[in-house]
Amino acid sequence: MSIPETQDELEKAWVTAYSPETIERALESISDKPLQQRVMHLVMRLCFRGIYFPQMNKRAWMKLIAQNRRAIFNLAKESISKRRAGQKRMTKFHSDLHGASGD
């Protein structure tokens, strides 16, 4: 294999490793992990990707975020639903607490 062929193969491997589809599959493979770990995994993949495919300006970062919007949206949706569930539990807890005290 020549040096240019090796370079082409390496570039293809990096493009595949950091594609939005690969990132989504990686997040699915750790779906049993806490939300914070999955968010950190996504952030680290996007930042580490910048070493090989530099995002030096806002436009490049916006493009990267747009390309990974489905993974970002899924994590955001899960975060919002967990937060709402936690708020409902706290509301019920306070309601039960005040109801039991006779107020």
C-alpha positions in Angstrom: 0.0 0.0 0.0 1.4 3.4 -1.0 1.5 6.4 1.3 -1.3 8.2 -0.6 -3.5 5.0 -0.4 -2.7 4.7 3.3 -3.6 8.4 3.8 -6.9 7.8 1.9 -7.8 4.8 4.0 -7.0 6.6 7.2 -9.1 9.6 6.3 -12.0 7.2 5.4 -11.7 5.5 8.8 -11.8 8.8 10.7 -14.8 10.0 8.7 -16.6 6.8 9.5 -15.6 6.8 13.1 -16.9 10.3 13.7 -20.0 10.3 11.4 -23.3 11.2 13.0 -24.6 7.6 12.4 -21.6 6.1 14.3 -22.0 8.6 17.1 -25.7 7.6 17.4 -24.8 3.9 17.5 -22.2 4.6 20.2 -24.8 6.4 22.3 -27.3 3.6 21.8 -24.7 1.0 22.9 -24.4 2.8 26.2 -28.1 3.6 26.6 -28.1 1.8 30.0 -25.6 4.3 31.4 -26.7 7.5 33.2 -27.8 10.4 31.1 -24.8 12.5 32.3 -22.4 9.9 31.0 -24.0 9.8 27.6 -24.1 13.6 27.3 -20.4 13.7 28.2 -19.7 10.9 25.7 -21.4 13.0 23.0 -19.6 16.2 23.9 -16.2 14.4 24.0 -16.8 12.8 20.6 -17.7 16.1 19.1 -14.6 17.8 20.6 -12.2 15.0 19.9 -13.5 15.0 16.3 -12.2 18.5 16.1 -8.6 17.3 16.4 -8.9 15.5 13.0 -11.6 17.7 11.4 -11.0 21.2 12.9 -14.0 23.3 13.5 -12.3 26.7 13.6 -15.3 28.9 13.2 -18.9 29.2 14.3 -20.2 28.1 10.9 -18.3 24.8 11.1 -19.5 24.1 14.7 -23.1 24.9 13.7 -22.8 22.4 10.8 -21.4 19.8 13.2 -24.3 20.4 15.6 -26.8 20.2 12.7 -25.3 17.0 11.5 -25.6 15.5 15.0 -29.0 17.1 15.8 -30.8 13.7 16.2 -28.4 12.5 18.9 -28.5 15.9 20.6 -32.3 16.1 20.4 -32.7 12.6 21.8 -30.6 13.3 24.8 -32.3 16.7 25.4 -35.7 15.1 25.2 -34.7 12.5 27.7 -33.3 15.1 30.0 -36.4 17.2 29.8 -38.7 14.3 30.5 -36.6 13.2 33.5 -36.6 16.7 34.9 -40.4 16.9 34.5 -40.8 13.5 36.2 -38.7 14.8 39.1 -40.7 17.9 39.4 -43.9 15.9 39.5 -42.5 13.7 42.3 -41.5 16.8 44.3 -44.9 18.4 43.8 -46.6 15.2 45.0 -44.1 14.9 47.9 -44.9 18.5 49.0 -48.6 17.9 48.6 -48.5 14.7 50.7 -46.3 16.4 53.3 -48.7 19.4 53.7 -51.8 17.2 53.5 -50.5 14.9 56.3 -49.7 17.9 58.6 -53.3 19.1 58.5 -52.5 22.5 56.8 
